[in-house]
Amino acid sequence: MPRSTLRRELTVAIIVKVAAIFLLYFLFFSPAHRIHVTPADMAAALLEKPRPR
């Protein structure tokens, strides 16, 4: 395989993978998908008694 063809294929593969990572981040992990937790909400959750099983 010629060196320039291999370089082109590797470059395209890396670009596609980086684009996929950014797409997954924006679809599932971006700040728009995060739950807003206030200090009062956290305190209430920590002070809540465990539920009996």
mmCIF file as Biopython writes it, N, C-alpha, C and O atoms, coordinates in Angstrom:
data_model
#
loop_
_atom_site.group_PDB
_atom_site.id
_atom_site.type_symbol
_atom_site.label_atom_id
_atom_site.label_alt_id
_atom_site.label_comp_id
_atom_site.label_asym_id
_atom_site.label_entity_id
_atom_site.label_seq_id
_atom_site.pdbx_PDB_ins_code
_atom_site.Cartn_x
_atom_site.Cartn_y
_atom_site.Cartn_z
_atom_site.occupancy
_atom_site.B_iso_or_equiv
_atom_site.auth_seq_id
_atom_site.auth_asym_id
_atom_site.pdbx_PDB_model_num
ATOM 1   N N  . MET A ? 1  ? 0.858   -1.169 0.000  1.0 0.0 1  A 1 
ATOM 2   C CA . MET A ? 1  ? 0.000   0.000  0.000  1.0 0.0 1  A 1 
ATOM 3   C C  . MET A ? 1  ? 0.905   1.233  0.000  1.0 0.0 1  A 1 
ATOM 4   O O  . MET A ? 1  ? 1.799   1.335  0.840  1.0 0.0 1  A 1 
ATOM 5   N N  . PRO A ? 2  ? 0.694   2.143  -0.902 1.0 0.0 2  A 1 
ATOM 6   C CA . PRO A ? 2  ? 1.524   3.356  -0.928 1.0 0.0 2  A 1 
ATOM 7   C C  . PRO A ? 2  ? 1.357   4.161  0.361  1.0 0.0 2  A 1 
ATOM 8   O O  . PRO A ? 2  ? 0.303   4.154  0.997  1.0 0.0 2  A 1 
ATOM 9   N N  . ARG A ? 3  ? 2.410   4.834  0.708  1.0 0.0 3  A 1 
ATOM 10  C CA . ARG A ? 3  ? 2.441   5.587  1.968  1.0 0.0 3  A 1 
ATOM 11  C C  . ARG A ? 3  ? 1.380   6.685  2.007  1.0 0.0 3  A 1 
ATOM 12  O O  . ARG A ? 3  ? 0.769   6.904  3.053  1.0 0.0 3  A 1 
ATOM 13  N N  . SER A ? 4  ? 1.149   7.374  0.902  1.0 0.0 4  A 1 
ATOM 14  C CA . SER A ? 4  ? 0.164   8.466  0.891  1.0 0.0 4  A 1 
ATOM 15  C C  . SER A ? 4  ? -1.260  7.927  1.061  1.0 0.0 4  A 1 
ATOM 16  O O  . SER A ? 4  ? -2.093  8.580  1.689  1.0 0.0 4  A 1 
ATOM 17  N N  . THR A ? 5  ? -1.546  6.752  0.512  1.0 0.0 5  A 1 
ATOM 18  C CA . THR A ? 5  ? -2.880  6.165  0.668  1.0 0.0 5  A 1 
ATOM 19  C C  . THR A ? 5  ? -3.119  5.769  2.116  1.0 0.0 5  A 1 
ATOM 20  O O  . THR A ? 5  ? -4.195  6.003  2.667  1.0 0.0 5  A 1 
ATOM 21  N N  . LEU A ? 6  ? -2.109  5.169  2.723  1.0 0.0 6  A 1 
ATOM 22  C CA . LEU A ? 6  ? -2.229  4.780  4.129  1.0 0.0 6  A 1 
ATOM 23  C C  . LEU A ? 6  ? -2.429  6.009  5.005  1.0 0.0 6  A 1 
ATOM 24  O O  . LEU A ? 6  ? -3.268  5.993  5.905  1.0 0.0 6  A 1 
ATOM 25  N N  . ARG A ? 7  ? -1.684  7.059  4.758  1.0 0.0 7  A 1 
ATOM 26  C CA . ARG A ? 7  ? -1.820  8.295  5.540  1.0 0.0 7  A 1 
ATOM 27  C C  . ARG A ? 7  ? -3.223  8.872  5.378  1.0 0.0 7  A 1 
ATOM 28  O O  . ARG A ? 7  ? -3.820  9.321  6.356  1.0 0.0 7  A 1 
ATOM 29  N N  . ARG A ? 8  ? -3.751  8.866  4.166  1.0 0.0 8  A 1 
ATOM 30  C CA . ARG A ? 8  ? -5.089  9.401  3.914  1.0 0.0 8  A 1 
ATOM 31  C C  . ARG A ? 8  ? -6.141  8.577  4.654  1.0 0.0 8  A 1 
ATOM 32  O O  . ARG A ? 8  ? -7.042  9.139  5.276  1.0 0.0 8  A 1 
ATOM 33  N N  . GLU A ? 9  ? -6.031  7.255  4.592  1.0 0.0 9  A 1 
ATOM 34  C CA . GLU A ? 9  ? -7.006  6.390  5.270  1.0 0.0 9  A 1 
ATOM 35  C C  . GLU A ? 9  ? -6.949  6.572  6.789  1.0 0.0 9  A 1 
ATOM 36  O O  . GLU A ? 9  ? -7.986  6.614  7.451  1.0 0.0 9  A 1 
ATOM 37  N N  . LEU A ? 10 ? -5.749  6.676  7.330  1.0 0.0 10 A 1 
ATOM 38  C CA . LEU A ? 10 ? -5.631  6.888  8.775  1.0 0.0 10 A 1 
ATOM 39  C C  . LEU A ? 10 ? -6.193  8.244  9.183  1.0 0.0 10 A 1 
ATOM 40  O O  . LEU A ? 10 ? -6.847  8.357  10.219 1.0 0.0 10 A 1 
ATOM 41  N N  . THR A ? 11 ? -5.945  9.260  8.386  1.0 0.0 11 A 1 
ATOM 42  C CA . THR A ? 11 ? -6.474  10.592 8.681  1.0 0.0 11 A 1 
ATOM 43  C C  . THR A ? 11 ? -7.996  10.591 8.661  1.0 0.0 11 A 1 
ATOM 44  O O  . THR A ? 11 ? -8.634  11.158 9.549  1.0 0.0 11 A 1 
ATOM 45  N N  . VAL A ? 12 ? -8.572  9.960  7.659  1.0 0.0 12 A 1 
ATOM 46  C CA . VAL A ? 12 ? -10.039 9.887  7.577  1.0 0.0 12 A 1 
ATOM 47  C C  . VAL A ? 12 ? -10.594 9.102  8.755  1.0 0.0 12 A 1 
ATOM 48  O O  . VAL A ? 12 ? -11.602 9.504  9.335  1.0 0.0 12 A 1 
ATOM 49  N N  . ALA A ? 13 ? -9.968  8.003  9.119  1.0 0.0 13 A 1 
ATOM 50  C CA . ALA A ? 13 ? -10.450 7.196  10.240 1.0 0.0 13 A 1 
ATOM 51  C C  . ALA A ? 13 ? -10.404 7.992  11.541 1.0 0.0 13 A 1 
ATOM 52  O O  . ALA A ? 13 ? -11.343 7.929  12.335 1.0 0.0 13 A 1 
ATOM 53  N N  . ILE A ? 14 ? -9.330  8.734  11.767 1.0 0.0 14 A 1 
ATOM 54  C CA . ILE A ? 14 ? -9.214  9.533  12.993 1.0 0.0 14 A 1 
ATOM 55  C C  . ILE A ? 14 ? -10.249 10.650 13.011 1.0 0.0 14 A 1 
ATOM 56  O O  . ILE A ? 14 ? -10.851 10.915 14.052 1.0 0.0 14 A 1 
ATOM 57  N N  . ILE A ? 15 ? -10.461 11.300 11.890 1.0 0.0 15 A 1 
ATOM 58  C CA . ILE A ? 15 ? -11.459 12.370 11.815 1.0 0.0 15 A 1 
ATOM 59  C C  . ILE A ? 15 ? -12.855 11.824 12.094 1.0 0.0 15 A 1 
ATOM 60  O O  . ILE A ? 15 ? -13.632 12.448 12.817 1.0 0.0 15 A 1 
ATOM 61  N N  . VAL A ? 16 ? -13.178 10.666 11.527 1.0 0.0 16 A 1 
ATOM 62  C CA . VAL A ? 16 ? -14.496 10.059 11.754 1.0 0.0 16 A 1 
ATOM 63  C C  . VAL A ? 16 ? -14.662 9.693  13.229 1.0 0.0 16 A 1 
ATOM 64  O O  . VAL A ? 16 ? -15.727 9.917  13.804 1.0 0.0 16 A 1 
ATOM 65  N N  . LYS A ? 17 ? -13.631 9.139  13.839 1.0 0.0 17 A 1 
ATOM 66  C CA . LYS A ? 17 ? -13.723 8.757  15.250 1.0 0.0 17 A 1 
ATOM 67  C C  . LYS A ? 17 ? -13.875 9.974  16.164 1.0 0.0 17 A 1 
ATOM 68  O O  . LYS A ? 17 ? -14.669 9.942  17.104 1.0 0.0 17 A 1 
ATOM 69  N N  . VAL A ? 18 ? -13.128 11.036 15.902 1.0 0.0 18 A 1 
ATOM 70  C CA . VAL A ? 18 ? -13.242 12.256 16.708 1.0 0.0 18 A 1 
ATOM 71  C C  . VAL A ? 18 ? -14.633 12.866 16.536 1.0 0.0 18 A 1 
ATOM 72  O O  . VAL A ? 18 ? -15.229 13.333 17.506 1.0 0.0 18 A 1 
ATOM 73  N N  . ALA A ? 19 ? -15.147 12.864 15.319 1.0 0.0 19 A 1 
ATOM 74  C CA . ALA A ? 19 ? -16.498 13.380 15.081 1.0 0.0 19 A 1 
ATOM 75  C C  . ALA A ? 19 ? -17.534 12.548 15.825 1.0 0.0 19 A 1 
ATOM 76  O O  . ALA A ? 19 ? -18.488 13.099 16.373 1.0 0.0 19 A 1 
ATOM 77  N N  . ALA A ? 20 ? -17.360 11.233 15.852 1.0 0.0 20 A 1 
ATOM 78  C CA . ALA A ? 20 ? -18.304 10.365 16.565 1.0 0.0 20 A 1 
ATOM 79  C C  . ALA A ? 20 ? -18.257 10.641 18.068 1.0 0.0 20 A 1 
ATOM 80  O O  . ALA A ? 20 ? -19.297 10.654 18.726 1.0 0.0 20 A 1 
ATOM 81  N N  . ILE A ? 21 ? -17.070 10.860 18.610 1.0 0.0 21 A 1 
ATOM 82  C CA . ILE A ? 21 ? -16.954 11.155 20.043 1.0 0.0 21 A 1 
ATOM 83  C C  . ILE A ? 21 ? -17.652 12.464 20.381 1.0 0.0 21 A 1 
ATOM 84  O O  . ILE A ? 21 ? -18.377 12.538 21.373 1.0 0.0 21 A 1 
ATOM 85  N N  . PHE A ? 22 ? -17.443 13.501 19.567 1.0 0.0 22 A 1 
ATOM 86  C CA . PHE A ? 22 ? -18.119 14.778 19.819 1.0 0.0 22 A 1 
ATOM 87  C C  . PHE A ? 22 ? -19.632 14.640 19.667 1.0 0.0 22 A 1 
ATOM 88  O O  . PHE A ? 22 ? -20.381 15.237 20.440 1.0 0.0 22 A 1 
ATOM 89  N N  . LEU A ? 23 ? -20.086 13.880 18.703 1.0 0.0 23 A 1 
ATOM 90  C CA . LEU A ? 23 ? -21.525 13.677 18.514 1.0 0.0 23 A 1 
ATOM 91  C C  . LEU A ? 23 ? -22.131 12.979 19.726 1.0 0.0 23 A 1 
ATOM 92  O O  . LEU A ? 23 ? -23.188 13.383 20.209 1.0 0.0 23 A 1 
ATOM 93  N N  . LEU A ? 24 ? -21.470 11.936 20.220 1.0 0.0 24 A 1 
ATOM 94  C CA . LEU A ? 24 ? -21.970 11.250 21.409 1.0 0.0 24 A 1 
ATOM 95  C C  . LEU A ? 24 ? -21.991 12.175 22.621 1.0 0.0 24 A 1 
ATOM 96  O O  . LEU A ? 24 ? -22.926 12.134 23.421 1.0 0.0 24 A 1 
ATOM 97  N N  . TYR A ? 25 ? -20.963 13.007 22.757 1.0 0.0 25 A 1 
ATOM 98  C CA . TYR A ? 25 ? -20.937 13.950 23.875 1.0 0.0 25 A 1 
ATOM 99  C C  . TYR A ? 25 ? -22.127 14.907 23.799 1.0 0.0 25 A 1 
ATOM 100 O O  . TYR A ? 25 ? -22.833 15.104 24.789 1.0 0.0 25 A 1 
ATOM 101 N N  . PHE A ? 26 ? -22.346 15.495 22.639 1.0 0.0 26 A 1 
ATOM 102 C CA . PHE A ? 26 ? -23.426 16.472 22.518 1.0 0.0 26 A 1 
ATOM 103 C C  . PHE A ? 26 ? -24.803 15.834 22.625 1.0 0.0 26 A 1 
ATOM 104 O O  . PHE A ? 26 ? -25.746 16.490 23.066 1.0 0.0 26 A 1 
ATOM 105 N N  . LEU A ? 27 ? -24.940 14.583 22.237 1.0 0.0 27 A 1 
ATOM 106 C CA . LEU A ? 27 ? -26.243 13.921 22.319 1.0 0.0 27 A 1 
ATOM 107 C C  . LEU A ? 27 ? -26.565 13.410 23.722 1.0 0.0 27 A 1 
ATOM 108 O O  . LEU A ? 27 ? -27.733 13.384 24.111 1.0 0.0 27 A 1 
ATOM 109 N N  . PHE A ? 28 ? -25.540 12.997 24.498 1.0 0.0 28 A 1 
ATOM 110 C CA . PHE A ? 28 ? -25.817 12.337 25.764 1.0 0.0 28 A 1 
ATOM 111 C C  . PHE A ? 28 ? -25.176 12.971 26.992 1.0 0.0 28 A 1 
ATOM 112 O O  . PHE A ? 28 ? -25.693 12.784 28.093 1.0 0.0 28 A 1 
ATOM 113 N N  . PHE A ? 29 ? -24.082 13.706 26.863 1.0 0.0 29 A 1 
ATOM 114 C CA . PHE A ? 29 ? -23.354 14.171 28.034 1.0 0.0 29 A 1 
ATOM 115 C C  . PHE A ? 29 ? -23.214 15.686 28.129 1.0 0.0 29 A 1 
ATOM 116 O O  . PHE A ? 29 ? -22.549 16.174 29.043 1.0 0.0 29 A 1 
ATOM 117 N N  . SER A ? 30 ? -23.801 16.427 27.240 1.0 0.0 30 A 1 
ATOM 118 C CA . SER A ? 30 ? -23.657 17.873 27.254 1.0 0.0 30 A 1 
ATOM 119 C C  . SER A ? 30 ? -24.380 18.469 28.469 1.0 0.0 30 A 1 
ATOM 120 O O  . SER A ? 30 ? -25.236 17.811 29.062 1.0 0.0 30 A 1 
ATOM 121 N N  . PRO A ? 31 ? -24.048 19.685 28.835 1.0 0.0 31 A 1 
ATOM 122 C CA . PRO A ? 31 ? -24.690 20.312 29.999 1.0 0.0 31 A 1 
ATOM 123 C C  . PRO A ? 31 ? -26.217 20.405 29.890 1.0 0.0 31 A 1 
ATOM 124 O O  . PRO A ? 31 ? -26.902 20.473 30.910 1.0 0.0 31 A 1 
ATOM 125 N N  . ALA A ? 32 ? -26.747 20.407 28.691 1.0 0.0 32 A 1 
ATOM 126 C CA . ALA A ? 32 ? -28.199 20.474 28.531 1.0 0.0 32 A 1 
ATOM 127 C C  . ALA A ? 32 ? -28.891 19.219 29.054 1.0 0.0 32 A 1 
ATOM 128 O O  . ALA A ? 32 ? -30.089 19.251 29.335 1.0 0.0 32 A 1 
ATOM 129 N N  . HIS A ? 33 ? -28.159 18.117 29.188 1.0 0.0 33 A 1 
ATOM 130 C CA . HIS A ? 33 ? -28.747 16.852 29.639 1.0 0.0 33 A 1 
ATOM 131 C C  . HIS A ? 33 ? -28.465 16.551 31.109 1.0 0.0 33 A 1 
ATOM 132 O O  . HIS A ? 33 ? -28.790 15.469 31.597 1.0 0.0 33 A 1 
ATOM 133 N N  . ARG A ? 34 ? -27.869 17.493 31.803 1.0 0.0 34 A 1 
ATOM 134 C CA . ARG A ? 34 ? -27.525 17.273 33.204 1.0 0.0 34 A 1 
ATOM 135 C C  . ARG A ? 34 ? -28.643 17.762 34.113 1.0 0.0 34 A 1 
ATOM 136 O O  . ARG A ? 34 ? -29.333 18.733 33.803 1.0 0.0 34 A 1 
ATOM 137 N N  . ILE A ? 35 ? -28.807 17.087 35.224 1.0 0.0 35 A 1 
ATOM 138 C CA . ILE A ? 35 ? -29.819 17.458 36.204 1.0 0.0 35 A 1 
ATOM 139 C C  . ILE A ? 35 ? -29.228 18.527 37.112 1.0 0.0 35 A 1 
ATOM 140 O O  . ILE A ? 35 ? -28.108 18.384 37.603 1.0 0.0 35 A 1 
ATOM 141 N N  . HIS A ? 36 ? -29.980 19.590 37.332 1.0 0.0 36 A 1 
ATOM 142 C CA . HIS A ? 36 ? -29.522 20.669 38.211 1.0 0.0 36 A 1 
ATOM 143 C C  . HIS A ? 36 ? -29.831 20.279 39.651 1.0 0.0 36 A 1 
ATOM 144 O O  . HIS A ? 36 ? -30.989 20.058 40.007 1.0 0.0 36 A 1 
ATOM 145 N N  . VAL A ? 37 ? -28.795 20.197 40.473 1.0 0.0 37 A 1 
ATOM 146 C CA . VAL A ? 37 ? -28.954 19.821 41.880 1.0 0.0 37 A 1 
ATOM 147 C C  . VAL A ? 37 ? -28.530 21.004 42.734 1.0 0.0 37 A 1 
ATOM 148 O O  . VAL A ? 37 ? -27.407 21.497 42.630 1.0 0.0 37 A 1 
ATOM 149 N N  . THR A ? 38 ? -29.454 21.449 43.581 1.0 0.0 38 A 1 
ATOM 150 C CA . THR A ? 38 ? -29.140 22.551 44.488 1.0 0.0 38 A 1 
ATOM 151 C C  . THR A ? 38 ? -28.578 21.987 45.788 1.0 0.0 38 A 1 
ATOM 152 O O  . THR A ? 38 ? -28.764 20.806 46.081 1.0 0.0 38 A 1 
ATOM 153 N N  . PRO A ? 39 ? -27.896 22.812 46.564 1.0 0.0 39 A 1 
ATOM 154 C CA . PRO A ? 39 ? -27.402 22.329 47.863 1.0 0.0 39 A 1 
ATOM 155 C C  . PRO A ? 39 ? -28.536 21.825 48.765 1.0 0.0 39 A 1 
ATOM 156 O O  . PRO A ? 39 ? -28.354 20.869 49.518 1.0 0.0 39 A 1 
ATOM 157 N N  . ALA A ? 40 ? -29.690 22.461 48.687 1.0 0.0 40 A 1 
ATOM 158 C CA . ALA A ? 40 ? -30.826 22.015 49.505 1.0 0.0 40 A 1 
ATOM 159 C C  . ALA A ? 40 ? -31.294 20.628 49.063 1.0 0.0 40 A 1 
ATOM 160 O O  . ALA A ? 40 ? -31.617 19.790 49.905 1.0 0.0 40 A 1 
ATOM 161 N N  . ASP A ? 41 ? -31.333 20.380 47.761 1.0 0.0 41 A 1 
ATOM 162 C CA . ASP A ? 41 ? -31.718 19.052 47.259 1.0 0.0 41 A 1 
ATOM 163 C C  . ASP A ? 41 ? -30.727 17.990 47.720 1.0 0.0 41 A 1 
ATOM 164 O O  . ASP A ? 41 ? -31.130 16.893 48.108 1.0 0.0 41 A 1 
ATOM 165 N N  . MET A ? 42 ? -29.440 18.304 47.680 1.0 0.0 42 A 1 
ATOM 166 C CA . MET A ? 42 ? -28.417 17.351 48.094 1.0 0.0 42 A 1 
ATOM 167 C C  . MET A ? 42 ? -28.506 17.072 49.587 1.0 0.0 42 A 1 
ATOM 168 O O  . MET A ? 42 ? -28.375 15.924 50.013 1.0 0.0 42 A 1 
ATOM 169 N N  . ALA A ? 43 ? -28.725 18.102 50.376 1.0 0.0 43 A 1 
ATOM 170 C CA . ALA A ? 43 ? -28.854 17.910 51.826 1.0 0.0 43 A 1 
ATOM 171 C C  . ALA A ? 43 ? -30.062 17.041 52.140 1.0 0.0 43 A 1 
ATOM 172 O O  . ALA A ? 43 ? -29.985 16.160 52.997 1.0 0.0 43 A 1 
ATOM 173 N N  . ALA A ? 44 ? -31.164 17.274 51.465 1.0 0.0 44 A 1 
ATOM 174 C CA . ALA A ? 44 ? -32.358 16.468 51.701 1.0 0.0 44 A 1 
ATOM 175 C C  . ALA A ? 44 ? -32.111 15.011 51.323 1.0 0.0 44 A 1 
ATOM 176 O O  . ALA A ? 44 ? -32.571 14.103 52.016 1.0 0.0 44 A 1 
ATOM 177 N N  . ALA A ? 45 ? -31.398 14.786 50.244 1.0 0.0 45 A 1 
ATOM 178 C CA . ALA A ? 45 ? -31.114 13.419 49.824 1.0 0.0 45 A 1 
ATOM 179 C C  . ALA A ? 45 ? -30.169 12.718 50.797 1.0 0.0 45 A 1 
ATOM 180 O O  . ALA A ? 45 ? -30.324 11.527 51.064 1.0 0.0 45 A 1 
ATOM 181 N N  . LEU A ? 46 ? -29.200 13.448 51.323 1.0 0.0 46 A 1 
ATOM 182 C CA . LEU A ? 46 ? -28.258 12.842 52.259 1.0 0.0 46 A 1 
ATOM 183 C C  . LEU A ? 46 ? -28.878 12.578 53.629 1.0 0.0 46 A 1 
ATOM 184 O O  . LEU A ? 46 ? -28.509 11.619 54.306 1.0 0.0 46 A 1 
ATOM 185 N N  . LEU A ? 47 ? -29.816 13.426 54.036 1.0 0.0 47 A 1 
ATOM 186 C CA . LEU A ? 47 ? -30.438 13.265 55.349 1.0 0.0 47 A 1 
ATOM 187 C C  . LEU A ? 47 ? -31.640 12.328 55.342 1.0 0.0 47 A 1 
ATOM 188 O O  . LEU A ? 47 ? -32.173 11.995 56.401 1.0 0.0 47 A 1 
ATOM 189 N N  . GLU A ? 48 ? -32.062 11.910 54.180 1.0 0.0 48 A 1 
ATOM 190 C CA . GLU A ? 48 ? -33.215 11.010 54.064 1.0 0.0 48 A 1 
ATOM 191 C C  . GLU A ? 48 ? -32.881 9.650  54.654 1.0 0.0 48 A 1 
ATOM 192 O O  . GLU A ? 48 ? -31.792 9.119  54.437 1.0 0.0 48 A 1 
ATOM 193 N N  . LYS A ? 49 ? -33.827 9.090  55.403 1.0 0.0 49 A 1 
ATOM 194 C CA . LYS A ? 49 ? -33.611 7.773  55.996 1.0 0.0 49 A 1 
ATOM 195 C C  . LYS A ? 49 ? -33.698 6.705  54.914 1.0 0.0 49 A 1 
ATOM 196 O O  . LYS A ? 49 ? -34.484 6.840  53.977 1.0 0.0 49 A 1 
ATOM 197 N N  . PRO A ? 50 ? -32.903 5.650  55.030 1.0 0.0 50 A 1 
ATOM 198 C CA . PRO A ? 50 ? -32.991 4.561  54.033 1.0 0.0 50 A 1 
ATOM 199 C C  . PRO A ? 50 ? -34.351 3.884  54.095 1.0 0.0 50 A 1 
ATOM 200 O O  . PRO A ? 50 ? -34.939 3.736  55.166 1.0 0.0 50 A 1 
ATOM 201 N N  . ARG A ? 51 ? -34.830 3.485  52.959 1.0 0.0 51 A 1 
ATOM 202 C CA . ARG A ? 51 ? -36.123 2.810  52.892 1.0 0.0 51 A 1 
ATOM 203 C C  . ARG A ? 51 ? -35.970 1.350  53.324 1.0 0.0 51 A 1 
ATOM 204 O O  . ARG A ? 51 ? -35.010 0.691  52.926 1.0 0.0 51 A 1 
ATOM 205 N N  . PRO A ? 52 ? -36.890 0.843  54.121 1.0 0.0 52 A 1 
ATOM 206 C CA . PRO A ? 52 ? -36.813 -0.576 54.502 1.0 0.0 52 A 1 
ATOM 207 C C  . PRO A ? 52 ? -37.113 -1.472 53.296 1.0 0.0 52 A 1 
ATOM 208 O O  . PRO A ? 52 ? -37.912 -1.129 52.425 1.0 0.0 52 A 1 
ATOM 209 N N  . ARG A ? 53 ? -36.449 -2.625 53.276 1.0 0.0 53 A 1 
ATOM 210 C CA . ARG A ? 53 ? -36.654 -3.555 52.140 1.0 0.0 53 A 1 
ATOM 211 C C  . ARG A ? 53 ? -37.599 -4.640 52.495 1.0 0.0 53 A 1 
ATOM 212 O O  . ARG A ? 53 ? -37.886 -5.505 51.667 1.0 0.0 53 A 1 
#
